[in-house]
């Protein structure tokens, strides 16, 4: 019975995560959803700024703090993903628009091109997740492994496809998502800058852990750039590379 519950829990968390991501597409892109990042301001600028910085800090502490803990049981990854979804939902629900325009693209063609880049960022993140371990990232592999009474193995270094040219294509996709905005408001700029800073800190912490757990990662880090792809570099992991 327990393994059926773990599998059901994993499936539930996976569905929640997909729905949360889908809503995020509309929230950040100001598309279709009820409340977006640039909705009408409800409170004055000062309190709104305080609330938004607090929300970003909350999400960063949850996301990075839980990620630092070693997962020892199969269901723990699903719990981490669920808590991350809840934290993101809180951010989107309580986010306070502040108005103010940093830039606005008036040309319709260029505005559409920026939206193409925006959606390309989401596609890149989704595609890159499959190049490593999509279902493992969302806890489904662990839930299925628990159901089959298998062993939850640790991290592996995978360098196929895009990962031969850039170490963090998922984070690169996120940069495209948060910065590709035809209208950049003060609110959107705070969100983009805050999540970018968190992302850079997260990369440092993540790579520190990977270097400890995977001896070959140090060499991989020397060969492959972090965020700006290099198509001239070719990765060869081995004693002579």
N, C-alpha and C positions, 0 to 999 in steps of 0.2 A: 504493500500500500504506500509506503514512504516514497519509493522510487516513482510511482505514478504521480504523487503530489509534487515531487521535485520537477518532473517533466512538465506538469500542468503549470507550475509556477514559472518555469523557464519560458514556456510558450506565451503565458500572460505578459511577462515582462518584455518579451520581444515585440509583441503587438503594441504594447504601451509605448515602447521606444520608437517604433515606426510612426505611430500617430503623433507623438511629440515632435519628431523631426518634421513631419508633414506640416504641422501647425507652425513650426519655426520658419519654414519656407515662406509662408504667408506673413508671419509677424515681422521678420526682418525686411522682406521685400515690399511691405505695405500692399499686400495682395489678398483680397477676398475674405480674410478672417475678420471677426468682429472687432478685435482690438489689436492694433499694430504698433510698431515702435514709434511711429510719428502720428499717433492719434492726437486728438485735441487735448491741450494741457488742462489738468484738473486742479493743480495746486501751484503756488508761486514757485519761481525759479530756485530760490535757495533751498527750501524743503525738498523739492523734486531732485535736485542735485544730490542732496544728502541721502535720500532714499535709494537712488540709482547706484551710487557708489557702494552703499551697504549691500544691495542686492548682488552686485558684481563680486564683492568680497565674500559674501555667503556662498555663491556658486563656486568661486575659486577654492575656498577652504574645503567645501564638501568634495569637489571633483578631484582636487590634488591630494587632499588629506587621506581620503579612502583609497586612492590609487597607490599610495605609498605602502599600504599594508599588504603583506604577502598573502595571496589567496591560497588557503590550505584545503578548502572543501569546494566541491563542484557548485553548490548553490550560491557561494559567496559572490561570484561574478554577476549573477543575476541580481542579487541584492544591491551591488554597487551600481549597476545600470539603472535599476529602479530608483535608487536614491538620487542619481544624477538627473533622471527624468523629472522627479519631483522638484529638485532644486531649479531646473530650467523652467518648469511650469510656474513656480513661484515667481521667478524673475519676470516672465512674460505677463503674468497676471497682475503684478504689483508695479511694473515699470511705469515711470512717470514721464510722459513727453514734456519737453521743455521749449520747443519751438526754436526759432532762430535758424537762418539758412547760411551755411558755409559756402556752398556752391549749388547751382541749379543749371542743368543742361537743357537748353531750350529747343535745340534741334531734335526733331522727332526721330530721325534716323539714328543719331548718336545715342539718344536715350534708349532706343531699342537694342542697340549694340551693347550698351552697358548691362541691360537685362540679360542679354545672351551670356555675357561674362558671369553674371550672377548665378544663372542656372548651371553654367559650366562648372562653377565651383562646387555646387551640390553634387553634380554628376561625378566630378573628380573624386570627391570624398567617398561616395558610394562605391565607385569602381575600385578605388585604392583599397577599400576595406576587403574586397573579395580577393585581391592579390595576396593578402596576408592571411587573414582568418576572420571573415565577416561574422560568421555565426559564433566564433569564439569571443569576438569583441562584444557581442550582445548577450553572451551567456547561454546561447542555445546549444552550442557544442558541449559545454559542461553539463547542461541539464540532460542531454541525450546520453552522454557518457555515464552519468549517474544512473540513468534508467537502465542502461545495459550493464551496469555494475562494472564499469571499466575504470581505468586510472586517469585522473586529471593531470595531464603532463604540463610542464612549465613552458615558458616562452621559448620560441625558436626564431632564429634569424632567417628571414626569407627575403631574397633579393631579386625576385623575378620582376619583369616588366618595368614599370616606372621606378621601382625601388633600386634599380641599377643606375638611375640618373639623379634621384633626389631621395634623401632619407625620410622625409616626412611629407609625402604628397597629400595626405589627409589634412594636415595643417595648412598646406599651400592652398588647398581647396577652400578652407575656412577663411583665409585671407581674401580670396576672391569674393566670397560671399559677403563679408562684412564691409569691404571697401568699395565694391562695385555698386554704387548708388547714384542714379541720375540726379537725385536731390539729396544732398548731404546736409542734414540739420545738425544742430548742436547736440540733440539727443542721440542721433545716430553716430555722430563722431565720438561721443563719450562711450557708447557701447562698443564701437569698433576699436577704439584705442584701448579701452579696458580689457577686452577679450584678447587683443593682440599681446598686450603686456603679460597677461596670464599665460597665454600660449607659449611665449618665449621662456618664461620661468618654468612652465610645465615640461618643455622640451629639455631644458637643462637637467631637471630632476629625473625625468624619464631616461635620458641617456646615461646619467650617472648610475642608475639602477641596472640598465642593460649592460653597461661596461663591466659591472660587477658579476652579473649572472651569466653573461655570454662573452668569453674571452676574445672571440673573433670580432666583437662589435667595435673594438678600438680601431682595428684595421679598416673595417667598413666605414667608420666615421672619417678616417683620413682620406679615403678614396672617393667618397660620394658627398656632394654638397648637401647642406641642411634643408634649404627651402627654395633656392634658385636652381632649377635643373641645369645640368651640364650634359649635353649630348656628345661631347667629345671624349668624356671620361668613360672608361669601360672597367667594370669591376671584375677583379680576379682574386678570389679568396684562396690564399695558399702561401706557403713559406717563401715563394719567390716573387710575390706580388708587391 
